[in-house]
Amino acid sequence: MGGHGAQGLRQRGAALLDLVIGAAVALVIFAFLVSLLHTFVLASASRHALVLARSQSDQLIERMRSEAMSAWSVSVPARDVNGNSNADGHEIDFGTEDQTRARYLWCYLFDAGARTITRYTLAPGASPQAGPVYSQITAFSAQAFPASAVAQPSSALYDPLFAGTTVTPVSYQLPDGTLAGNAFVNVAIGAAGTSRSVLLATGVAPTQFTVIVQYTPPP
């Protein structure tokens, strides 16, 4: 009887050991699957952030390029809409006029802490009105160059096409204090490990005297 009891005890012990080992193996597999799922989720989130950041920066560049074509002025102000120094070029300003010569101003302000760029509408005597916000932007800078920079080999905007030519820079102040002319503004944007840049210039503001000749067309 004692022999059978001891054998049964050993069998129950072996079954319990198998159960413990099986539970441990299952726990290890479960932990591995959880870790794998966590890695997959993080990779998906990172990929989504990358796509979002690139999309935001592409939309921003296309919008600024389009607005520059109809703007009377594109400039980098000395101070931003909050009155802070804009020496690092974290804000770029645009201005235009309607048919009644009423001025419309707007700007793009980069917030490094929030990693956002906000478009503000500006009106004399009124607080800036926030508009669209572009997120996941890690870097932004705007730098103004005179038109003559394209003919200077030492300039970042040098173009061999203008080598040996004289390009006259033109700048004049509009009634609201903003500057217009034939200057360029180079905008650099960083987002999710990528960088984009665009060269902006006003597309409609006159940069020289305009001569209007009246004539009578032949019959």
C-alpha positions as CSV (number, residue, x, y, z in Angstrom):
1,M,0.0,0.0,0.0
2,G,2.8,2.3,0.9
3,G,4.5,1.7,-2.4
4,H,1.4,2.6,-4.4
5,G,0.8,5.7,-2.3
6,A,4.4,6.9,-2.8
7,Q,4.1,6.3,-6.5
8,G,0.8,8.2,-6.7
9,L,2.4,11.1,-4.8
10,R,5.3,11.1,-7.2
11,Q,2.9,11.1,-10.2
12,R,0.9,14.0,-8.7
13,G,4.2,15.9,-8.1
14,A,5.3,15.3,-11.6
15,A,1.9,16.5,-12.9
16,L,2.1,19.6,-10.8
17,L,5.7,20.2,-12.0
18,D,4.5,19.8,-15.6
19,L,1.7,22.3,-14.9
20,V,4.1,24.8,-13.4
21,I,6.5,24.5,-16.3
22,G,3.6,24.8,-18.8
23,A,2.3,27.9,-17.1
24,A,5.9,29.4,-17.0
25,V,6.3,28.7,-20.8
26,A,2.9,30.2,-21.5
27,L,3.8,33.3,-19.4
28,V,7.0,33.7,-21.3
29,I,5.2,33.4,-24.7
30,F,2.5,35.8,-23.5
31,A,5.2,38.3,-22.4
32,F,6.9,37.9,-25.8
33,L,3.7,38.5,-27.7
34,V,2.9,41.6,-25.6
35,S,6.4,43.0,-26.2
36,L,6.0,42.3,-29.9
37,L,2.6,44.0,-30.0
38,H,4.1,47.0,-28.1
39,T,6.9,47.2,-30.6
40,F,4.5,47.0,-33.5
41,V,2.3,49.7,-32.0
42,L,5.2,52.0,-31.4
43,A,6.5,51.5,-34.9
44,S,3.0,52.2,-36.3
45,A,2.7,55.4,-34.2
46,S,6.2,56.5,-35.3
47,R,5.3,55.9,-38.9
48,H,2.0,57.8,-38.5
49,A,3.9,60.7,-36.9
50,L,6.4,60.7,-39.8
51,V,3.7,60.7,-42.4
52,L,1.7,63.4,-40.6
53,A,4.8,65.6,-40.1
54,R,5.8,65.3,-43.8
55,S,2.2,66.0,-44.9
56,Q,2.0,69.1,-42.6
57,S,5.3,70.5,-43.8
58,D,4.3,69.9,-47.5
59,Q,1.0,71.6,-47.0
60,L,2.6,74.5,-45.3
61,I,5.2,75.0,-48.0
62,E,2.6,74.8,-50.8
63,R,0.4,77.3,-49.0
64,M,3.2,79.8,-48.5
65,R,4.4,79.5,-52.1
66,S,0.9,80.1,-53.4
67,E,0.4,83.1,-51.1
68,A,3.7,84.6,-52.0
69,M,2.6,84.7,-55.7
70,S,-0.3,87.1,-54.8
71,A,1.4,89.0,-52.0
72,W,2.7,92.5,-52.2
73,S,5.3,91.9,-49.6
74,V,7.1,88.9,-48.1
75,S,9.4,89.7,-45.3
76,V,11.1,88.7,-42.0
77,P,10.1,91.3,-39.3
78,A,12.5,92.4,-36.6
79,R,9.9,91.3,-34.0
80,D,7.2,88.7,-34.0
81,V,3.5,89.2,-33.3
82,N,4.1,88.8,-29.6
83,G,6.7,91.5,-29.6
84,N,9.7,89.1,-29.2
85,S,12.9,89.4,-31.1
86,N,12.7,87.6,-34.5
87,A,16.5,87.4,-35.0
88,D,16.3,83.7,-35.5
89,G,13.6,84.0,-38.2
90,H,10.8,82.1,-36.4
91,E,8.2,84.3,-38.1
92,I,7.6,85.3,-41.7
93,D,5.1,88.0,-42.7
94,F,3.0,88.5,-45.9
95,G,0.9,91.4,-47.1
96,T,-1.4,92.2,-50.0
97,E,-3.9,94.8,-51.1
98,D,-7.4,94.5,-52.6
99,Q,-8.9,96.7,-55.4
100,T,-9.6,99.5,-52.9
101,R,-6.0,99.5,-51.7
102,A,-7.0,98.1,-48.3
103,R,-4.1,96.2,-46.8
104,Y,-4.3,92.6,-45.5
105,L,-1.5,91.2,-43.4
106,W,-0.8,87.7,-42.1
107,C,2.1,85.7,-40.7
108,Y,3.3,82.3,-39.8
109,L,4.8,81.9,-36.3
110,F,6.8,78.9,-35.1
111,D,6.5,77.8,-31.5
112,A,9.6,75.6,-30.8
113,G,8.2,74.3,-27.5
114,A,4.9,73.2,-28.9
115,R,6.4,72.2,-32.3
116,T,3.7,74.1,-34.2
117,I,3.4,76.8,-36.8
118,T,0.3,79.0,-36.5
119,R,-1.0,81.3,-39.2
120,Y,-2.1,84.6,-37.8
121,T,-4.2,87.3,-39.4
122,L,-3.0,90.8,-38.5
123,A,-5.0,94.0,-38.4
124,P,-3.9,97.5,-37.2
125,G,-4.9,98.1,-33.7
126,A,-6.3,94.6,-33.2
127,S,-4.9,91.5,-31.5
128,P,-3.5,88.8,-33.9
129,Q,-6.2,86.3,-34.9
130,A,-5.0,82.7,-34.9
131,G,-5.9,80.5,-37.8
132,P,-4.7,77.1,-39.1
133,V,-2.1,75.3,-36.9
134,Y,0.5,73.0,-38.4
135,S,1.8,70.4,-35.9
136,Q,4.8,68.1,-35.7
137,I,7.2,70.8,-36.9
138,T,10.6,70.5,-35.3
139,A,12.4,73.4,-36.9
140,F,11.6,76.6,-38.8
141,S,13.6,79.6,-39.9
142,A,13.1,82.4,-42.4
143,Q,16.0,84.4,-43.8
144,A,15.8,87.4,-46.1
145,F,18.2,88.0,-49.0
146,P,18.5,91.0,-51.3
147,A,18.0,90.2,-55.0
148,S,21.7,90.7,-55.6
149,A,22.5,87.6,-53.6
150,V,21.8,85.4,-56.7
151,A,24.8,86.9,-58.4
152,Q,27.2,86.6,-55.5
153,P,29.2,83.4,-55.4
154,S,29.6,83.6,-51.6
155,S,25.8,83.7,-51.1
156,A,23.7,80.7,-50.3
157,L,21.3,81.8,-53.1
158,Y,24.0,82.1,-55.8
159,D,22.9,80.9,-59.2
160,P,25.6,80.5,-62.0
161,L,23.0,81.7,-64.4
162,F,23.5,85.3,-63.0
163,A,27.3,85.1,-62.9
164,G,28.9,88.3,-64.0
165,T,25.6,90.2,-64.1
166,T,24.4,93.1,-62.0
167,V,21.2,92.5,-60.1
168,T,19.9,95.7,-58.5
169,P,18.2,95.1,-55.1
170,V,15.0,97.1,-54.7
171,S,13.3,97.7,-51.4
172,Y,10.6,100.2,-50.4
173,Q,8.3,100.7,-47.4
174,L,4.6,100.3,-47.8
175,P,2.2,102.6,-45.8
176,D,1.8,100.0,-43.0
177,G,5.5,99.8,-42.5
178,T,6.1,96.5,-44.2
179,L,8.8,96.1,-46.8
180,A,8.3,95.2,-50.5
181,G,10.6,94.8,-53.4
182,N,12.5,92.1,-55.2
183,A,14.1,90.5,-52.2
184,F,13.9,86.8,-51.5
185,V,13.0,84.9,-48.3
186,N,14.4,81.4,-47.8
187,V,12.3,79.3,-45.5
188,A,13.6,76.1,-44.0
189,I,11.3,73.6,-42.3
190,G,12.2,70.5,-40.3
191,A,9.7,67.7,-39.4
192,A,10.3,64.1,-38.2
193,G,13.9,63.9,-39.2
194,T,13.3,65.5,-42.7
195,S,13.9,69.0,-43.9
196,R,12.4,71.1,-46.7
197,S,13.2,74.5,-48.0
198,V,11.5,77.0,-50.3
199,L,12.6,80.3,-51.8
200,L,9.8,82.9,-51.7
201,A,9.4,86.2,-53.4
202,T,6.5,88.5,-54.0
203,G,4.8,87.8,-57.3
204,V,2.9,91.1,-57.9
205,A,4.6,94.0,-56.1
206,P,6.4,96.4,-58.6
207,T,10.1,96.5,-58.1
208,Q,11.0,99.2,-60.6
209,F,9.3,102.2,-62.2
210,T,6.5,101.1,-64.5
211,V,6.2,102.9,-67.8
212,I,2.8,103.0,-69.4
213,V,2.7,103.8,-73.0
214,Q,-0.6,104.9,-74.6
215,Y,-1.0,104.1,-78.3
216,T,-3.6,103.8,-80.9
217,P,-3.8,100.4,-82.5
218,P,-3.7,100.3,-86.2
219,P,-7.1,100.1,-88.0
